[in-house]
Amino acid sequence: MAKRYGVSHIVVREAFHILQGEGILIRAKSGSRLVFTMDASKASDLAVLRASLESLAAYWAAERLTESWKERIVQAGAKMRQYPATNLAEVFGLELINNFWRRIYLLGKTGSVLTVPC
C-alpha cells in the first residue's frame, strides 16, 4: 500500500493502527488485518444501542446545561442544518465534522463509557 500511494510504510502502519482502534479493521489470528463486517441484525442492534446511549447522554447533558453549553450546542445544530444530509452516511459525517454529539457527551460527563476526551 505504501508504494501504491507513494507514502512511507510508517504512515500505512499508523493508519492501520488508527483504523483498528476505530473498529474498522480487525486483526486476524494470522496477523493480517481484515475490514470489519457485520450482518443486518448486528447493524440494527448497534443502531438501537447508539440511539439509547445518545438519549441517555442528552438526558445527562440537559441536567447539567449552562448558558455557555447551550450556546455551543445550538451553534453545532445550526451548522448541521446548513448542510442537510440526504443519507445516513452524510448524517454521521456532519455529526463528526461539527462535533455535535461530542459536545453532548462532554456536557453529560459522568465518568462512564460516554466520556469523550477533548
C-alpha atoms as a printed R data frame, in Angstrom:
    type eleno elety resid chain resno       x       y      z
1   ATOM     1    CA   MET     A     1   0.000   0.000  0.000
2   ATOM     2    CA   ALA     A     2   2.816   2.374  0.800
3   ATOM     3    CA   LYS     A     3   4.246   2.020 -2.669
4   ATOM     4    CA   ARG     A     4   0.839   2.265 -4.311
5   ATOM     5    CA   TYR     A     5   0.046   5.571 -2.580
6   ATOM     6    CA   GLY     A     6   3.578   6.929 -2.514
7   ATOM     7    CA   VAL     A     7   3.902   7.152  1.271
8   ATOM     8    CA   SER     A     8   6.202   5.569  3.815
9   ATOM     9    CA   HIS     A     9   5.449   2.258  5.500
10  ATOM    10    CA   ILE     A    10   5.215   4.109  8.813
11  ATOM    11    CA   VAL     A    11   2.277   6.148  7.515
12  ATOM    12    CA   VAL     A    12   0.452   2.991  6.415
13  ATOM    13    CA   ARG     A    13   1.178   1.239  9.722
14  ATOM    14    CA   GLU     A    14  -0.114   4.221 11.724
15  ATOM    15    CA   ALA     A    15  -3.227   4.438  9.546
16  ATOM    16    CA   PHE     A    16  -3.897   0.748 10.189
17  ATOM    17    CA   HIS     A    17  -3.495   1.286 13.942
18  ATOM    18    CA   ILE     A    18  -5.978   4.159 13.845
19  ATOM    19    CA   LEU     A    19  -8.486   2.157 11.777
20  ATOM    20    CA   GLN     A    20  -8.058  -0.801 14.110
21  ATOM    21    CA   GLY     A    21  -8.654   1.448 17.107
22  ATOM    22    CA   GLU     A    22 -11.838   2.710 15.457
23  ATOM    23    CA   GLY     A    23 -13.004  -0.874 14.970
24  ATOM    24    CA   ILE     A    24 -12.904  -0.656 11.184
25  ATOM    25    CA   LEU     A    25 -10.017  -3.100 10.862
26  ATOM    26    CA   ILE     A    26  -9.607  -6.241 12.921
27  ATOM    27    CA   ARG     A    27  -6.507  -8.354 13.330
28  ATOM    28    CA   ALA     A    28  -6.817 -11.964 12.211
29  ATOM    29    CA   LYS     A    29  -5.049 -14.809 14.013
30  ATOM    30    CA   SER     A    30  -2.537 -14.895 11.175
31  ATOM    31    CA   GLY     A    31  -1.558 -11.298 11.936
32  ATOM    32    CA   SER     A    32  -3.151  -9.846  8.830
33  ATOM    33    CA   ARG     A    33  -5.810  -7.177  9.073
34  ATOM    34    CA   LEU     A    34  -9.349  -7.503  7.776
35  ATOM    35    CA   VAL     A    35 -12.136  -4.987  7.294
36  ATOM    36    CA   PHE     A    36 -14.803  -5.401  9.977
37  ATOM    37    CA   THR     A    37 -18.134  -6.569  8.590
38  ATOM    38    CA   MET     A    38 -21.485  -7.247 10.189
39  ATOM    39    CA   ASP     A    39 -24.849  -8.592  9.166
40  ATOM    40    CA   ALA     A    40 -28.077  -6.583  9.132
41  ATOM    41    CA   SER     A    41 -29.161  -7.918 12.520
42  ATOM    42    CA   LYS     A    42 -25.990  -6.739 14.268
43  ATOM    43    CA   ALA     A    43 -26.173  -3.384 12.482
44  ATOM    44    CA   SER     A    44 -29.736  -2.970 13.715
45  ATOM    45    CA   ASP     A    45 -28.681  -3.859 17.267
46  ATOM    46    CA   LEU     A    46 -25.885  -1.278 17.134
47  ATOM    47    CA   ALA     A    47 -28.283   1.391 15.856
48  ATOM    48    CA   VAL     A    48 -30.630   0.713 18.782
49  ATOM    49    CA   LEU     A    49 -27.686   0.804 21.203
50  ATOM    50    CA   ARG     A    50 -26.449   4.088 19.748
51  ATOM    51    CA   ALA     A    51 -29.901   5.661 19.994
52  ATOM    52    CA   SER     A    52 -30.193   4.516 23.606
53  ATOM    53    CA   LEU     A    53 -26.790   5.909 24.553
54  ATOM    54    CA   GLU     A    54 -27.470   9.188 22.763
55  ATOM    55    CA   SER     A    55 -30.768   9.566 24.594
56  ATOM    56    CA   LEU     A    56 -29.094   8.908 27.937
57  ATOM    57    CA   ALA     A    57 -26.262  11.338 27.152
58  ATOM    58    CA   ALA     A    58 -28.773  14.006 26.126
59  ATOM    59    CA   TYR     A    59 -30.666  13.485 29.381
60  ATOM    60    CA   TRP     A    60 -27.484  13.877 31.434
61  ATOM    61    CA   ALA     A    61 -26.469  16.883 29.373
62  ATOM    62    CA   ALA     A    62 -29.833  18.547 29.951
63  ATOM    63    CA   GLU     A    63 -29.375  18.114 33.701
64  ATOM    64    CA   ARG     A    64 -26.061  19.989 33.538
65  ATOM    65    CA   LEU     A    65 -26.964  22.574 30.889
66  ATOM    66    CA   THR     A    66 -25.474  26.023 31.376
67  ATOM    67    CA   GLU     A    67 -25.954  29.026 29.102
68  ATOM    68    CA   SER     A    68 -22.429  28.569 27.714
69  ATOM    69    CA   TRP     A    69 -23.024  24.924 26.791
70  ATOM    70    CA   LYS     A    70 -26.493  25.706 25.486
71  ATOM    71    CA   GLU     A    71 -24.995  28.189 23.033
72  ATOM    72    CA   ARG     A    72 -22.336  25.705 21.871
73  ATOM    73    CA   ILE     A    73 -24.945  23.021 21.216
74  ATOM    74    CA   VAL     A    74 -27.257  25.453 19.430
75  ATOM    75    CA   GLN     A    75 -24.351  26.559 17.211
76  ATOM    76    CA   ALA     A    76 -23.427  22.963 16.346
77  ATOM    77    CA   GLY     A    77 -27.076  22.209 15.499
78  ATOM    78    CA   ALA     A    78 -27.284  25.317 13.314
79  ATOM    79    CA   LYS     A    79 -24.191  24.231 11.365
80  ATOM    80    CA   MET     A    80 -25.735  20.814 10.788
81  ATOM    81    CA   ARG     A    81 -28.961  22.375  9.477
82  ATOM    82    CA   GLN     A    82 -26.967  24.444  6.954
83  ATOM    83    CA   TYR     A    83 -25.988  21.267  5.120
84  ATOM    84    CA   PRO     A    84 -28.994  18.928  5.096
85  ATOM    85    CA   ALA     A    85 -27.961  15.312  4.723
86  ATOM    86    CA   THR     A    86 -29.501  13.103  2.057
87  ATOM    87    CA   ASN     A    87 -28.473   9.761  3.551
88  ATOM    88    CA   LEU     A    88 -27.327   8.208  6.827
89  ATOM    89    CA   ALA     A    89 -23.625   8.348  5.934
90  ATOM    90    CA   GLU     A    90 -23.903  12.106  5.430
91  ATOM    91    CA   VAL     A    91 -25.696  12.458  8.775
92  ATOM    92    CA   PHE     A    92 -22.824  10.695 10.549
93  ATOM    93    CA   GLY     A    93 -20.313  12.780  8.614
94  ATOM    94    CA   LEU     A    94 -21.987  16.024  9.619
95  ATOM    95    CA   GLU     A    95 -22.117  14.901 13.237
96  ATOM    96    CA   LEU     A    96 -18.387  14.184 13.187
97  ATOM    97    CA   ILE     A    97 -17.449  17.384 11.386
98  ATOM    98    CA   ASN     A    98 -19.499  19.584 13.671
99  ATOM    99    CA   ASN     A    99 -18.699  17.706 16.889
100 ATOM   100    CA   PHE     A   100 -22.404  17.796 17.743
101 ATOM   101    CA   TRP     A   101 -22.575  14.571 19.745
102 ATOM   102    CA   ARG     A   102 -19.138  15.157 21.187
103 ATOM   103    CA   ARG     A   103 -20.462  18.342 22.771
104 ATOM   104    CA   ILE     A   104 -23.476  16.460 24.133
105 ATOM   105    CA   TYR     A   105 -21.242  13.699 25.538
106 ATOM   106    CA   LEU     A   106 -18.813  16.167 27.099
107 ATOM   107    CA   LEU     A   107 -21.647  18.028 28.743
108 ATOM   108    CA   GLY     A   108 -23.026  14.782 30.134
109 ATOM   109    CA   LYS     A   109 -19.701  13.621 31.585
110 ATOM   110    CA   THR     A   110 -20.237  11.079 34.302
111 ATOM   111    CA   GLY     A   111 -17.050   9.065 34.247
112 ATOM   112    CA   SER     A   112 -18.849   6.383 32.252
113 ATOM   113    CA   VAL     A   113 -18.217   4.999 28.782
114 ATOM   114    CA   LEU     A   114 -19.897   8.105 27.364
115 ATOM   115    CA   THR     A   115 -16.964  10.293 28.361
116 ATOM   116    CA   VAL     A   116 -15.236  11.524 25.222
117 ATOM   117    CA   PRO     A   117 -11.817  13.193 25.509
118 ATOM   118    CA   CYS     A   118 -11.264  16.638 24.005
